[in-house]
Amino acid sequence: MNIDQFVLEYATPRAGDIDVVGKKLSDRELGLGVVNPRTDEVESVAAIVAKAEKALEYYRPEQLFLNTDCSFGCFAGRSVNVEEIAFKKLCAIVEAAKVLRRKYCGAT
């Protein structure tokens, strides 16, 4: 298919191994799901960085985008998670992105 970016859910083990996608689609961009919006556990920055680094075995840094699996507001009037937890999960993604940018892109 003529698609530039795939946005895939990889925050839970059921997603399988990134190797399958990386071997076949590394010429595209990847929106990598790194947090599960359905749990109250806030993923650590280190865990998010580790998932991203696994994807970076196949993708260049400019091809990789960190995001949530699905979203926090899947149903009108009934969010998947409370605002406080969603905020903390998004903050963890931001901090992980900063770590990765410093390490792989020389950003400060």
N, C-alpha and C positions, 0 to 999 in steps of 0.2 A: 504494500500500500504506500501511497505517496503522502506520508505523514512525517512531520518534522520532529514532533515531541510525543513521547509516551509518558503518561502520568500513571504510575503504578503503585499499588499498595504493598509495602514491604515492612510494615511495622509489626506484623505478627508472623509467627512461624509458618502459618498455612500458605503464605505467599511463595514459599519455596526458596530456592537458592538464586541469587542474583546472577550467577554464572550462566544460567540458561538464557536470560535476556541479554546479558553483556556479550555473549559470544555471537549472537544473531543481530543485535540492534545497536551496536556501539557507534554506528555512523549517524545516529539520531541524538536528540536531546532526551534526557530522562528526568522526569519529575519523580523523585524518589520519596515515597511515603515512609517517614521515619518516626512518627508518633501515632498512637492509637487513640482516636478521640472518644472511644467508648469506655475507656478505663479511667479510674481515678489516680492511678500511678503516673507520676510525671517522669518521663524518660530522662535519664541523666544525659548531660552534654557529652560525656565520654561514650555512652552507648550510641548516641546519634552520630558522633564523629566516626565511630567504628563502622557503622552501617555505610556511611558515605565513603569511607576509605575502601571498603570492599567494592563498592561501585566504581571507584576511581581506578581500580585495576583494569577497567574496560573503557571508561569514559574520561575525557579531558575535563578539567575543572569547569571550563566555560560551558560544558554540555550538561552539567548536573545542577538540579534545582531541588532543594529540600522542601518537603511539604508534609501535610498530615495525610493519613489514610482517610479517604472520603472527606468528611468535613465535620464541623462541630454543630451545624444546624441543619440536619437532614430533613427534619419535619417541621412544618409551620406550627408555631406555638408550642413546640416540644423539642427543645434542644437535646442533643445527644449528651452533653455534659454541662456542668455548671460553669458560669463565666470565670470564676476564680481558677479552676483547674485548666480550662481552655487557655487562659492568659498565661499560666505557668508553662504549659506545654509549648505555646508559641514562643515564649521567652527562651526556652531551652533550644528551640530550633535556631533562633537568632544567635545565641551564644555559640552554638556548634558551627554555624556558618562563619562567624568571626574567626574561630579557631582554624577552620579549614582555609579561609582566605589568607590568613597569616602564613600558614604552612605551605600552601600550594600556589598562591598567587602573589606572595610578597606584600600583601596589604597590611596596613598597620591598624 
